[in-house]
Amino acid sequence: MGQRNKQTVMAMATVGLGLGLLLPGVPPAAAQAGEAHTAPKPAAPAEAAHNPHVKGVVVSGAPLHVRARPTTTAKVLGTLDPAEEVELSCQAKGAWVEGNNIWYRLHGEPGWVSARFVHNYTPVRWC
């Protein structure tokens, strides 16, 4: 291990120990060992499956086409504006768009959008 790596490891261990001293109810040894502090757990994929739709936001720099099928050659049904919030019903594999072949079906309206340009806040179930 190089000198720079040793310094990084020592710095991280020191910060971990320091956090253990600052966090109430967490013994320093637990913080240094990397044991979890009692924090709320993120939603499990099984819990997300019970939710019929999840929220997402359009992250494209231009209006995003809503397509009739999960492919770039399908009919355009409409557009979504950049930063617009959307509800997603499910995901499926479709045409590749900039290295991503996942598409989201919109909830409450017909159409598909490329996952490359939509950030989902929780896992999206498969169609």
Contact map, one row per residue, 1 for C-alpha under 8 A:
1110110000000000000000000000000000000000000000000000000000000000000000000000000000000000000000000000000000000000000000000000000
1111110000000000000000000000000000000000000000000000000000000000000000000000000000000000000000000000000000000000000000000000000
1111111000000000000000000000000000000000000000000000000000000000000000000000000000000000000000000000000000000000000000000000000
0111111100000000000000000000000000000000000000000000000000000000000000000000000000000000000000000000000000000000000000000000000
1111111110000000000000000000000000000000000000000000000000000000000000000000000000000000000000000000000000000000000000000000000
1111111111000000000000000000000000000000000000000000000000000000000000000000000000000000000000000000000000000000000000000000000
0011111111100000000000000000000000000000000000000000000000000000000000000000000000000000000000000000000000000000000000000000000
0001111111110000000000000000000000000000000000000000000000000000000000000000000000000000000000000000000000000000000000000000000
0000111111111000000000000000000000000000000000000000000000000000000000000000000000000000000000000000000000000000000000000000000
0000011111111100000000000000000000000000000000000000000000000000000000000000000000000000000000000000000000000000000000000000000
0000001111111110000000000000000000000000000000000000000000000000000000000000000000000000000000000000000000000000000000000000000
0000000111111111000000000000000000000000000000000000000000000000000000000000000000000000000000000000000000000000000000000000000
0000000011111111100000000000000100000000000000000000000000000000000000000000000000000000000000000000000000000000000000000000000
0000000001111111110000000000000000000000000000000000000000000000000000000000000000000000000000000000000000000000000000000000000
0000000000111111111000000000000000000000000000000000000000000000000000000000000000000000000000000000000000000000000000000000000
0000000000011111111100000000001101000000000000000000000000000000000000000000000000000000000000000000000000000000000000000000000
0000000000001111111110000001101100000000000000000000000000000000000000000000000000000000000000000000000000000000000000000000000
0000000000000111111111000001000000000000000000000000000000000000000000000000000000000000000000000000000000000000000000000000000
0000000000000011111111100001001000000000000000000000000000000000000000000000000000000000000000000000000000000000000000000000000
0000000000000001111111100111111100000000000000000000000000000000000000000000000000000000000000000000000000000000000000000000000
0000000000000000111111110111000000000000000000000000000000000000000000000000000000000000000000000000000000000000000000000000000
0000000000000000011111110000000000000000000000000000000000000000000000000000000000000000000000000000000000000000000000000000000
0000000000000000001111111100000000000000000000000000000000000000000000000000000000000000000000000000000000000000000000000000000
0000000000000000000011111100000000000000000000000000000000000000000000000000000000000000000000000000000000000000000000000000000
0000000000000000000000111110000000000000000000000000000000000000000000000000000000000000000000000000000000000000000000000000000
0000000000000000000110111111011000001000000000000000000000000000000000000000000000000000000000000000000000000000000000000000000
0000000000000000000110001111111000000000000000000000000000000000000000000000000000000000000000000000000000000000000000000000000
0000000000000000111110000111111100000000000000000000000000000000000000000000000000000000000000000000000000000000000000000000000
0000000000000000100100000011111110000000000000000000000000000000000000000000000000000000000000000000000000000000000000000000000
0000000000000000000100000111111111110000000000000000000000000000000000000000000000000000000000000000000000000000000000000000000
0000000000000001101100000111111111111000000000000000000000000000000000000000000000000000000000000000000000000000000000000000000
0000000000001001100100000001111111100000000000000000000000000000000000000000000000000000000000000000000000000000000000000000000
0000000000000000000000000000111111100000000000000000000000000000000000000000000000000000000000000000000000000000000000000000000
0000000000000001000000000000011111110000000000000000000000000000000000000000000000000000000000000000000000000000000000000000000
0000000000000000000000000000011111111000000000000000000000000000000000000000000000000000000000000000000000000000000000000000000
0000000000000000000000000000011001111110000000000000000000000000000000000000000000000000000000000000000000000000000000000000000
0000000000000000000000000100001000111110000000000000000000000000000000000000000000000000000000000000000000000000000000000000000
0000000000000000000000000000000000011111000000000000000000000000000000000000000000000000000000000000000000000000000000000000000
0000000000000000000000000000000000011111100000000000000000000000000000000000000000000000000000000000000000000000000000000000000
0000000000000000000000000000000000000111110000000000000000000000000000000000000000000000000000000000000000000000000000000000000
0000000000000000000000000000000000000011111000000000000000000000000000000000000000000000000000000000000000000000000000000000000
0000000000000000000000000000000000000001111100000000000000000000000000000000000000000000000000000000000000000000000000000000000
0000000000000000000000000000000000000000111110110000000000000000000000000000000000000000000000000000000000000000000000000100000
0000000000000000000000000000000000000000011111110000000000000000000000000000000000000000000000000000000000000000000000000000000
0000000000000000000000000000000000000000001111111000000000000000000000000000000000000000000000000000000000000000000000000010000
0000000000000000000000000000000000000000000111111100000000000000000000000000000000000000000000000000000000000000000000000000000
0000000000000000000000000000000000000000001111111110000000000000000000000000000000000000000000000000000000000000000000000000000
0000000000000000000000000000000000000000001111111110000000000000000000000000000000000000000000000000000000000000000000000111100
0000000000000000000000000000000000000000000011111111000000000000000000000000000000000000000000000000000000000000000000000001100
0000000000000000000000000000000000000000000001111111000000000000000000000000000000000000000000000000000000000000000000000000000
0000000000000000000000000000000000000000000000111111110000000000000000000000000000000000000000000000000000000000000000000000000
0000000000000000000000000000000000000000000000001111110000000000000000000000000000000000100000000000000000000000000000000000000
0000000000000000000000000000000000000000000000000011111000000000000000000000000000000011110000000000000000100000000000000001000
0000000000000000000000000000000000000000000000000011111100000000000000000000000000000011100000000000000000000000000000011111000
0000000000000000000000000000000000000000000000000000111110000000000000000000000000001111000000000000000000000000000000011100000
0000000000000000000000000000000000000000000000000000011111000000000000000000000000001111000000000000000000000000000001111000000
0000000000000000000000000000000000000000000000000000001111100000000000000000000000111100000000000000000000000000000001110000000
0000000000000000000000000000000000000000000000000000000111110001000000000000000111111100000000000000000000000000000011100000000
0000000000000000000000000000000000000000000000000000000011111000000000000000000001100000000000000000000000000000000011100000000
0000000000000000000000000000000000000000000000000000000001111111000000000000000001100000000000000000000000000000000011000000000
0000000000000000000000000000000000000000000000000000000000111110000000000000000001000000000000000000000000000000000000000000000
0000000000000000000000000000000000000000000000000000000000011111000000000000000011000000000000000000000000000000000000000000000
0000000000000000000000000000000000000000000000000000000000011111100000000000001111000000000000000000000000000000000000000000000
0000000000000000000000000000000000000000000000000000000001010111110000000000001111000000000000000000000000000000100010000000000
0000000000000000000000000000000000000000000000000000000000000011111000000001111100000000000000000000000000000000100000000000000
0000000000000000000000000000000000000000000000000000000000000001111100000001111100000000000000000000000000000011100000000000000
0000000000000000000000000000000000000000000000000000000000000000111111110111110000000000000000000000000000000011100000000000000
0000000000000000000000000000000000000000000000000000000000000000011111000111100000000000000000000000000000000111000000000000000
0000000000000000000000000000000000000000000000000000000000000000001111100110000000000000000000000000000000000011000000000000000
0000000000000000000000000000000000000000000000000000000000000000001111110100000000000000000111100000001100000001110000000000000
0000000000000000000000000000000000000000000000000000000000000000001011111100000000000000000001110000000000000000000000000000000
0000000000000000000000000000000000000000000000000000000000000000001001111100000000000000000000101000000000000000000000000000000
0000000000000000000000000000000000000000000000000000000000000000000000111110000000000000000000000000000000000000000000000000000
0000000000000000000000000000000000000000000000000000000000000000001111111111000000000000000000000000000000000000000000000000000
0000000000000000000000000000000000000000000000000000000000000000001110001111100000000000000000000000000000000000000000000000000
0000000000000000000000000000000000000000000000000000000000000000111100000111111000000000000000000000000000000000000000000000000
0000000000000000000000000000000000000000000000000000000000000000111100000011111000000000000000000000000000000110000000000000000
0000000000000000000000000000000000000000000000000000000000000000111000000001111100000000000000000000000000000000000000000000000
0000000000000000000000000000000000000000000000000000000000000011110000000001111110000000000000000000000000000000000000000000000
0000000000000000000000000000000000000000000000000000000001000011110000000000011111010000000000000000000000000000000000000000000
0000000000000000000000000000000000000000000000000000000001000111000000000000001111110000000000000000000000000000000000000000000
0000000000000000000000000000000000000000000000000000000001111111000000000000000111110000000000000000000000000000000000000000000
0000000000000000000000000000000000000000000000000000000011110000000000000000000011111000000000000000000000000000000000000000000
0000000000000000000000000000000000000000000000000000000011000000000000000000000111111100000000000000000000000000000000000000000
0000000000000000000000000000000000000000000000000000001111000000000000000000000000111110000000000000000000000000000000000000000
0000000000000000000000000000000000000000000000000000001111000000000000000000000000011111000000000000000001100000000000000000000
0000000000000000000000000000000000000000000000000000111100000000000000000000000000001111100000000000000001110000000000000000000
0000000000000000000000000000000000000000000000000000111100000000000000000000000000000111110000000000000111100000000000000001000
0000000000000000000000000000000000000000000000000001110000000000000000000000000000000011111000000000000111100000000000000001100
0000000000000000000000000000000000000000000000000000100000000000000000000000000000000001111100000000000111000000000000000001111
0000000000000000000000000000000000000000000000000000000000000000000000000000000000000000111110000000011110000000000000000001111
0000000000000000000000000000000000000000000000000000000000000000000001000000000000000000011111000000011110000000000000000000011
0000000000000000000000000000000000000000000000000000000000000000000001000000000000000000001111100000111000000000000000000000000
0000000000000000000000000000000000000000000000000000000000000000000001100000000000000000000111110000111000000000000000000000000
0000000000000000000000000000000000000000000000000000000000000000000001110000000000000000000011111000110000000000000000000000000
0000000000000000000000000000000000000000000000000000000000000000000000100000000000000000000001111111110000000000000000000000000
0000000000000000000000000000000000000000000000000000000000000000000000010000000000000000000000111111100000000000010100000000000
0000000000000000000000000000000000000000000000000000000000000000000000000000000000000000000000011111000000000000000100000000000
0000000000000000000000000000000000000000000000000000000000000000000000000000000000000000000000011111100000000000000000000000000
0000000000000000000000000000000000000000000000000000000000000000000000000000000000000000000000011111110000000000001100000000000
0000000000000000000000000000000000000000000000000000000000000000000000000000000000000000000011111011111000000000011000000000000
0000000000000000000000000000000000000000000000000000000000000000000000000000000000000000001111110001111100000000011100000000000
0000000000000000000000000000000000000000000000000000000000000000000001000000000000000000001111000000111110000001111000000000000
0000000000000000000000000000000000000000000000000000000000000000000001000000000000000001111100000000011111000001111000000000000
0000000000000000000000000000000000000000000000000000000000000000000000000000000000000001111100000000001111100111100000000000000
0000000000000000000000000000000000000000000000000000000000000000000000000000000000000111110000000000000111111111100000000000000
0000000000000000000000000000000000000000000000000000100000000000000000000000000000000111100000000000000011111100000000000000000
0000000000000000000000000000000000000000000000000000000000000000000000000000000000000010000000000000000001111100000000000000000
0000000000000000000000000000000000000000000000000000000000000000000000000000000000000000000000000000000001111110000000000000000
0000000000000000000000000000000000000000000000000000000000000000000100000000100000000000000000000000000011111111000000000000000
0000000000000000000000000000000000000000000000000000000000000000011110000000100000000000000000000000000011001111100000000000000
0000000000000000000000000000000000000000000000000000000000000000011111000000000000000000000000000000001111000111110000000000000
0000000000000000000000000000000000000000000000000000000000000001111001000000000000000000000000000000001111000011111011000000000
0000000000000000000000000000000000000000000000000000000000000000000001000000000000000000000000001000111100000001111111000000000
0000000000000000000000000000000000000000000000000000000000000000000000000000000000000000000000000001111100000000111111100000000
0000000000000000000000000000000000000000000000000000000000000000000000000000000000000000000000001101010000000000011111100000000
0000000000000000000000000000000000000000000000000000000001110001000000000000000000000000000000000000000000000000111111100000000
0000000000000000000000000000000000000000000000000000000111110000000000000000000000000000000000000000000000000000111111110000000
0000000000000000000000000000000000000000000000000000000111100000000000000000000000000000000000000000000000000000001111111000000
0000000000000000000000000000000000000000000000000000011110000000000000000000000000000000000000000000000000000000000001111111000
0000000000000000000000000000000000000000000000000000011100000000000000000000000000000000000000000000000000000000000000111110000
0000000000000000000000000000000000000000001000010000011000000000000000000000000000000000000000000000000000000000000000011111000
0000000000000000000000000000000000000000000010010000010000000000000000000000000000000000000000000000000000000000000000011111100
0000000000000000000000000000000000000000000000011000110000000000000000000000000000000001111000000000000000000000000000010111110
0000000000000000000000000000000000000000000000011000000000000000000000000000000000000000111000000000000000000000000000000011111
0000000000000000000000000000000000000000000000000000000000000000000000000000000000000000011100000000000000000000000000000001111
0000000000000000000000000000000000000000000000000000000000000000000000000000000000000000011100000000000000000000000000000000111
